[in-house]
Amino acid sequence: MFIYSIIKSEGSVSDKIIIALAFVLVAVFSIVIHEVAHGYVAKLNGDLTAKLRGRLTLNPQAHLDIIGIAMMLLVGFGWAKPVPINPNNFTKYKRGMLTVSIAGITANLIIAGVCLLLYFLLYPLILQWIYSSLGGGNALVSVLAEFLYAILILGIRLNFMLAFFNLLPIYPLDGYNIINTLLPHNNGYQRFMIRYGSFILIGLIIIGNIGNVFGIQWLNIFSLFGNLITELIEVISVQSIATFLL
């Protein structure tokens, strides 16, 4: 459980509060942007449903789902209420479905890319700020630097993970909509996924947790992708120090 893992993790109480706060802020922002991107691109394609229902707003209250929030706090990822769209309003159906489906994924990749760039540019400075209090510097600056570090790291990790998760070709994720749009109407893939897609997702999560318990990492595709993100962050950290400090 996510909250439990924070409580049991190493570090001071203030460190845990910083991580929890940063996680909630980044997760809410990233999920909201994902949904708004869907609605905005639907509007560009001629469908005003999301706009008329007040969903083209960055106000989290218009998007957040109670169960999605609970899951975010319990397991580390969650969801928002899907933005309503009416494909019948699209000026071109296939183009509309494809662009709307990839809009949320694209938004998350952009956020991850911006956070990665900022991390590369600021990492050495953040380290200096964090350790400034050890030399008698301002403790507040150190705390703010830790918070900024957590924001950037989580911004990278969560948005790459959201993009990866939504690319899975499983109903009701965006990846399913992309594949289904390219196939003939009322195809076998569509019928199968609508009937069993949710069970497949739950199965992937359960199998992943079993893999974690028994130390079989390849059973957890989310963990494997998370490891790749960790390696990317480590590479960027080394390159940042090499560029600005050496």
C-alpha positions in Angstrom: 0.0 0.0 0.0 1.4 3.4 -1.0 0.7 5.3 2.3 2.0 2.3 4.3 5.2 2.2 2.1 5.8 5.9 2.9 5.3 5.4 6.6 7.7 2.5 6.6 10.3 4.1 4.4 13.6 5.5 5.8 13.8 9.2 6.5 12.4 11.8 8.9 8.8 12.6 9.4 9.3 15.8 7.4 10.8 13.8 4.5 7.7 11.6 4.4 5.4 14.5 4.6 7.2 16.2 1.7 7.0 13.0 -0.5 3.3 12.5 0.3 2.4 16.1 -0.5 4.5 16.1 -3.7 2.9 12.8 -4.8 -0.7 14.0 -4.2 0.0 17.3 -6.1 1.7 15.7 -9.0 -0.8 12.8 -9.3 -3.8 15.1 -9.2 -2.3 17.6 -11.7 -1.2 14.8 -14.1 -4.5 13.0 -14.1 -6.5 16.2 -14.5 -4.3 17.3 -17.4 -4.8 13.9 -19.0 -8.6 14.2 -19.0 -8.6 17.9 -20.0 -6.4 17.0 -23.0 -9.0 14.4 -24.1 -11.8 17.0 -23.9 -9.9 19.8 -25.6 -8.9 17.6 -28.6 -12.5 16.4 -28.8 -13.5 20.1 -29.0 -11.0 20.6 -31.8 -12.7 17.7 -33.7 -16.1 19.3 -33.4 -17.5 17.7 -30.2 -18.4 20.2 -27.5 -19.8 17.7 -25.0 -16.9 18.1 -22.5 -17.0 21.9 -22.7 -20.8 22.0 -22.2 -20.5 19.7 -19.1 -17.8 21.9 -17.5 -15.0 19.5 -18.0 -12.5 21.8 -19.8 -11.3 23.1 -16.5 -8.2 22.5 -14.4 -10.3 22.5 -11.3 -9.7 19.1 -9.8 -13.3 19.0 -8.3 -14.7 18.6 -11.8 -12.6 15.5 -12.6 -11.6 13.5 -9.5 -13.3 10.3 -8.7 -13.6 9.2 -5.1 -12.6 5.6 -5.7 -9.7 6.8 -8.0 -8.4 9.0 -5.2 -8.6 6.2 -2.7 -6.7 3.9 -5.1 -4.1 6.6 -5.6 -3.5 6.8 -1.9 -3.6 3.0 -1.3 -1.6 1.6 -4.2 0.1 4.7 -5.8 -2.0 5.2 -8.9 -5.5 6.2 -9.6 -7.9 7.7 -12.1 -10.3 10.5 -12.7 -13.8 10.6 -14.1 -13.5 10.0 -17.9 -14.2 13.1 -19.9 -17.5 12.6 -21.8 -17.3 12.7 -25.6 -19.7 12.0 -28.4 -17.9 10.6 -31.4 -21.0 11.3 -33.6 -20.1 15.0 -33.4 -16.6 14.5 -34.8 -16.1 16.1 -38.2 -14.1 13.0 -39.2 -14.8 9.9 -37.0 -11.5 8.0 -37.3 -9.3 11.1 -37.0 -11.3 12.3 -34.1 -11.1 9.0 -32.2 -7.4 8.6 -32.8 -6.4 12.1 -31.9 -8.7 12.1 -28.8 -7.3 8.7 -27.7 -3.7 9.8 -27.9 -4.3 13.3 -26.4 -4.1 12.2 -22.8 -1.0 10.0 -23.4 0.7 12.9 -25.3 -0.1 15.3 -22.5 1.5 13.0 -19.9 4.6 12.5 -22.1 5.0 16.3 -22.5 4.8 16.8 -18.7 7.3 14.0 -18.1 9.6 15.6 -20.7 9.4 19.0 -19.2 10.1 17.6 -15.7 13.0 15.6 -17.1 14.5 18.7 -18.7 14.1 20.8 -15.5 15.6 18.0 -13.5 18.7 17.9 -15.8 19.1 21.7 -15.6 18.4 22.0 -11.8 19.8 18.8 -10.3 23.2 20.1 -9.2 21.6 23.3 -7.8 19.0 21.3 -5.9 21.7 19.2 -4.3 23.5 22.3 -3.1 20.3 23.7 -1.7 19.4 20.5 0.1 22.8 20.2 1.8 23.1 23.9 2.5 21.6 23.5 6.0 24.4 21.2 6.9 26.8 24.0 6.6 24.7 26.4 8.6 22.5 27.6 5.7 18.8 28.3 5.7 16.8 25.2 6.7 13.8 26.4 4.8 15.7 26.5 1.5 16.8 22.9 2.1 13.2 21.8 2.7 11.9 23.7 -0.4 14.7 22.1 -2.4 13.7 18.6 -1.2 10.1 19.4 -2.2 11.2 20.6 -5.7 13.3 17.4 -6.1 10.3 15.2 -5.1 8.0 17.2 -7.5 10.4 16.7 -10.5 11.1 13.0 -9.8 7.5 12.2 -9.3 6.5 14.3 -12.3 8.9 12.1 -14.4 7.9 8.8 -12.9 4.1 9.2 -12.7 3.6 10.7 -16.1 5.7 8.1 -17.9 3.8 5.5 -15.9 0.4 7.0 -16.8 1.4 7.1 -20.5 2.6 3.5 -20.4 -0.5 2.3 -18.5 -2.9 4.0 -20.9 -1.1 2.7 -23.9 -2.0 -0.9 -23.0 -4.4 -2.2 -25.6 -6.9 -3.2 -23.0 -10.5 -1.9 -22.5 -11.2 0.8 -21.3 -7.7 2.3 -21.7 -6.7 4.7 -24.5 -4.6 2.0 -26.1 -7.7 -0.1 -26.7 -9.5 2.9 -28.4 -6.5 3.4 -30.7 -6.4 -0.3 -31.8 -10.2 -0.5 -32.0 -10.5 2.6 -34.2 -8.2 1.0 -36.7 -10.2 -2.2 -36.9 -13.5 -2.8 -38.7 -16.7 -1.9 -36.8 -18.0 -4.5 -34.2 -14.8 -6.6 -34.5 -14.0 -9.6 -32.4 -11.3 -7.7 -30.5 -13.8 -5.1 -29.5 -16.3 -7.7 -28.3 -13.7 -9.6 -26.3 -12.2 -6.5 -24.7 -15.5 -5.0 -23.7 -16.4 -8.3 -22.0 -13.1 -9.2 -20.4 -10.9 -6.1 -20.5 -11.5 -5.1 -16.9 -10.7 -8.6 -15.7 -7.5 -8.6 -17.6 -6.4 -5.4 -16.0 -7.2 -6.7 -12.5 -5.4 -9.9 -13.4 -2.2 -8.0 -14.4 -2.3 -6.1 -11.2 -2.8 -9.2 -9.1 0.0 -11.1 -11.0 2.3 -8.2 -10.5 1.7 -8.2 -6.8 2.3 -11.9 -6.6 5.6 -11.3 -8.5 6.6 -8.7 -6.0 5.8 -11.0 -3.0 7.9 -13.9 -4.4 10.6 -11.8 -6.0 9.7 -12.7 -9.6 10.1 -9.2 -11.1 9.2 -10.1 -14.7 5.7 -10.9 -13.6 5.1 -7.2 -12.9 5.2 -5.2 -16.2 4.6 -2.0 -14.3 7.6 -2.6 -12.0 9.8 -3.4 -15.0 8.8 -0.2 -16.8 9.4 1.6 -13.5 12.9 0.2 -13.3 13.6 1.6 -16.8 12.4 5.1 -15.6 14.7 4.8 -12.6 17.7 4.0 -14.9 16.8 7.0 -17.1 16.8 9.3 -14.1 20.1 7.9 -12.9 21.6 8.6 -16.4 20.2 12.1 -16.4 21.6 12.8 -12.9 25.1 11.7 -14.0 24.9 13.8 -17.2 23.6 16.8 -15.3 26.5 16.7 -12.8 29.0 16.1 -15.6 27.6 19.1 -17.6 27.3 21.7 -14.8 29.8 20.7 -12.1 32.7 18.9 -13.7 
